[in-house]
C-alpha cells in the first residue's frame, strides 16, 4: 500500500470509534454556570475561498522556500520513536518535545537531535498516567500537562516530577476528552463522542451532543454540536498568534474554527467546487465504511491545518489520496492546490514564521529505491540517503516560505 494511502488511513487512527450520527447541522454553543461565551462570526462577514483543483498534480511549494535546518533525531534503544504524533518546540528553539503515541511517552531532543530526557510514567499510580491523549507545555511556568481520560496530569518540565492534576470528572456531558489546550488557565477540551456512548447519550442529556468544551475554573461552556461524525485527528493546531488555535471542520462543514482564551469563532471558510463536494446524503450513510469513504472521488474534510503570519497550509482527501492547499493570507489567494508529484514530508507544526516537518528514513529509502530523485526536492535535497539506516528515527526539518 502506498505511503499516501497509509497517511490517510493514519488520520483515522484515533477517531473511527468516535463516529456519530447527525442530529442537526449548525455550530451552536450553550453554557452552564455562566453567560455563554460565543463569538461565532456571521458567515456573511467572511470571504469564501473555493477549493478548485485545476491541475491534479498542481501542488508545489513556492521557490521562496528556505531550509532552516535538517536534523536526524538520535536513534538508540532509549530514543526510538514508534509513532511521531505531535511536536512542541521551546521558545528558544533549543528543545523539541515529541509525543510518541505508540509507546505513550514524550521524548525531548536538543536542536542537534540528541535525546535529553523522556517522560515515561505509564501506570496505575497517582503520579502516573494510563495513556497520553494529548500534551501541552507551559514554558513560562515550567509545566508539562497531559490529558489522561478524565484528568489533566501536570509534571515539572525539567525533572518530569509529578506536580498535581486537574480533575475533569465534574464536567458534564461527554467526558472522553481526546485533545486539549490550556490558554492562560482556561482549558478547551475536545471529545469525539465515542461509539460506546451512543446508546447512553440520553442519560448524559443534551450536553452529550457537543464536541468542544471550555472549562474556566468551575464554569463550562459548550460549542460545536455533533453533525455527521468525526474523521481524522481533530486536534488543536497552533495559529499565527500566541494563545490561539485552529480546529479542523467536522464532517459536512468546511469552516475552520479558531479558539482564543475568551472566544470561539470561524477563522476561514472554504468550499469545494460543486461537482467535487460530497453530497450530504453520503455523509449520512458512511458510518462503518470509513476506508471506502476515503477512497471515493469526492473531496472531503480539511485537516492538518498549519498557519504562519503569511500562509495557511492544510490537507483534504479525495480519490484515496491526499490533496494539499497553500494559501497566501496577505493576498487572500490560494497559490498552490492539488496532489504533490514528489514525496512530501509530514508537516507537524507551524509558528509565526516557520513550518516543521518530519520524514522517516525507511520511506525515503523506499522511494529512492523506486527511482525517486530528491536532488532538486525543495525540502529533502540536502539529506544524504546513503547515510541513513532503514530503522533510524525520523529526520526533523524546519523551513520558511
Secondary structure, DSSP 8 states (H G I E B T S, - for coil): --HHHHHHHHTTTTTGGG----S--S--EEEESS--------GGGS-EEEE--SSTT-----TT-EEEEEEE---STTT--S-EEEEEE-TTS-EEEEEETTTTEEEEEETTS-EEEEE--BSSSTTSBS--SEEEEETTTTEEEEE-SSEEEEEETTT--EEEEEE-TT--S---EEEEEEETTEEEEEE---GGGGGGHHHH-GGGGEEEEEEETTEEEEEEE--S---S---EEE-SSTT-EEE---TT--EEEEEETTEEEEEEEEEE-GGGB--HHHHHT-TT-HHHHHHSSSBEEEEEEEE-SSEEEEEEEETTEEEEEEEETTTTEEEEEE--SS---EEEEE-SS-EEEEE-HHHHHHHHHTT---TT-TTTTT--GGG--TT---EEEEEE-
